[in-house]
Amino acid sequence: MSAWFKSDEQFHHLYPLSMQQLAKRHWTSLVVAEMVVEFLTPSKGTRVLDIGSGVGKFCLTGAYHKPSSHFYGIEQRKDLVAHADTARQIVGLDNAHFLHGNFTQLDFSQYDHFYFYNSFYEHLVDTDKIDENITFSESLYNYYTRSLYKKLEQLPAGTRLATFHTLEDRVPPGYYLVETHIGTLLKYWIKT
């Protein structure tokens, strides 16, 4: 199993070529995922949600490095969820879970901490799209951004959030910025 996690290139061979070609632009690198996992799992048994999990790379990396925690990915594209679940079966991880659906319908109180790699960005004009299998619009971008903001606002003190390529004003004011990495592209937050 560990061979898959030695490099991004090796990891990407878990997926069909069409998914491998999207990796650099749309999936979290192993280095970033490992850093985030350390922040989001301060104790054993933590339940981490990846919002817009794509092919599951972040969750699989987390599940591999933190076998006592559980990593959940929510993704609205059914084919990406299928790719994630196939990769999970290949690497043999029982603590990674993939859900097909829209995060707006999910009860965030079931999770302890959260990862968000600006999965709404592709709704904006002239951005790289994963595919054309969903509807894109600026109004959906705004709706999803507001929905996430409201869900994060309702979470209890101590909730941890890691954002990657996400503007600071997308995070409610109750979250304190505790660290930045990779310039300021990767941010760690804790709700006070």
N, C-alpha and C positions, 0 to 999 in steps of 0.2 A: 504493500500500500504506500509506503513512504516514497517510493520512486516517483509517484505522480506529483508530489509536492516539492520536488527538487528545483524546478524552474517553471516559469510561466509556459514556456514552449512545450515542456513535457506534459504539464497539466492540460493544455489545450487539446492534446491528442485524445482526450476523453470524449470529444465532441466531433460531429461531422465537419467537414471542411468549410461549409457555409457559416458555421458558428465560429470556427477558428479565425476566419477572416474578420469577424467583428470584434474579436477579443481586445485588441489594443485600445480601441476607442470606447467600448461599452462595458467591459468587465473590469472589476477591481484587480490590480496586480497582487500577486502573492505577498510581496513585501508590505504593501499597504494593508492588506487583509490581516496579516499577522500582527501588525502594530495595533490595528483597531480591535482585534480580538482580545489582546492583552488589556486594553482599557475597558472593554465592555463586559469582561468576566472577572469582577473583583472577588467573587467567591464561587464555590462549587455549586452546581445546580442552577446556574443562571439560565434564563430563557431570553435569547436575543432574537429580535425580529429585523430582517433585512427588507426594507420597503422598496419593492421593484427589483426583485432578486435575479431577474434574467435567467441565465443557465445555472445558477446556484454556486458560482465559484466562491463567493464570500462565505456562504454557509458551510460548504464542504471544507474550506480551509479552517474555519472556526471549529467545526466538529472534529477535525483531525487533531488540531493542536490542543483542544480543551474537551477531552472525552467525557468529562463529568458535567458538562453544560449541554444545553440543547439550542440548536440554531434553526430558526424558521424563516422561510422565504415566502413572500407573497408576490405573485406575478400574474398579470392579467392575460398574458399570451400563453395559451394552452400548450403550444409546441415547445416553448422554452421551459415550461414546467416539466414536460416529458423528457427533454434533454437533461434537465437537472436531476430528475429521478433516476434516469439511466446511469448517469455519472455516479450518483450515490450508490447504486447497486454495484457498479464496477469496483469502486474503492471500498465498499463494504462498511459504510458508516451508518449506524442506527440512530445517531443523535442529530442528524440533519433531516429536516422535514420541509416539504415544498407544497404550497397551497396555490391552487388556481383560483384567482378572483381579484377583486378590486379592493385595495387597502381601505377605501372609504367605508366598506361594509364590515371591517374587522374590529373586534373588541381589543383595543390596545392594552387594556388592564390585564390581559392574559400573559403579557410579556414584561420582562424586567427592564431591558435596555434595547436601544435601537440604532440601526445603521441606515444612513440615507446617502446614496450616491446619486444625487440629482436626477432621478429617473423621469422627472417631468419635462426636462429640458428639451427633449425631442419634439415636444408639442409646439415649440416656437418655430417661426418661419426660417428657412435656410439653415436648418440644423441637420446633422447626420441622423438618419433613422435606422433602427434595427431592421425594420421591414415595413410593409404597408398594410399589415394585417389588423391594425386598429385605427380608429378615427383620431386625427390630429387637429388641434385648434388652440389658439391662444386662450379662448374662454375655458377650455379644459385645463390648460396649464394653470390658470388663475384659480379655478375650482379646486383642483388637486392641492395647490399650494395652500389655499385657505383651509381646506379640510385637514391637511397634515398639521398646520399651525394649531387648529382648534383641538385636535387629538393630543398633541404634545402638551398643550396648556393644561389639560385635565389630568395629567399623570402626577403621581405623588413626588414629593421631595426625595432626592437621592437618585432619581432616574438619570441614567447616563445616555447620552446621544453622541454619536460620531457622524459628522457630515463631511462629504467629500465633493468638491466643486459646487458648493452651495453658498449663496449669499447669506450674510449674517442676519439680515432682516427677515429671513424665512423662519427663524427660530424665535419662539416667544421670549419676552423679556425675563421670565422667571428662571431661565437657564443661564448659568454662569460659564463663560468661556475659560477653561482651565489650561488648555494647551493648544498650540498650533504646530503643524509639521508640513513639510514640503512647501516651503514658503508659508502661505496661509491657506492652501487648498484643502488641507485636512484639519478639521477642528474637532476638539473634544469638549463636551458640555456636560455639566451636572446641574440638575434642577435644585434650586434652593427652597 
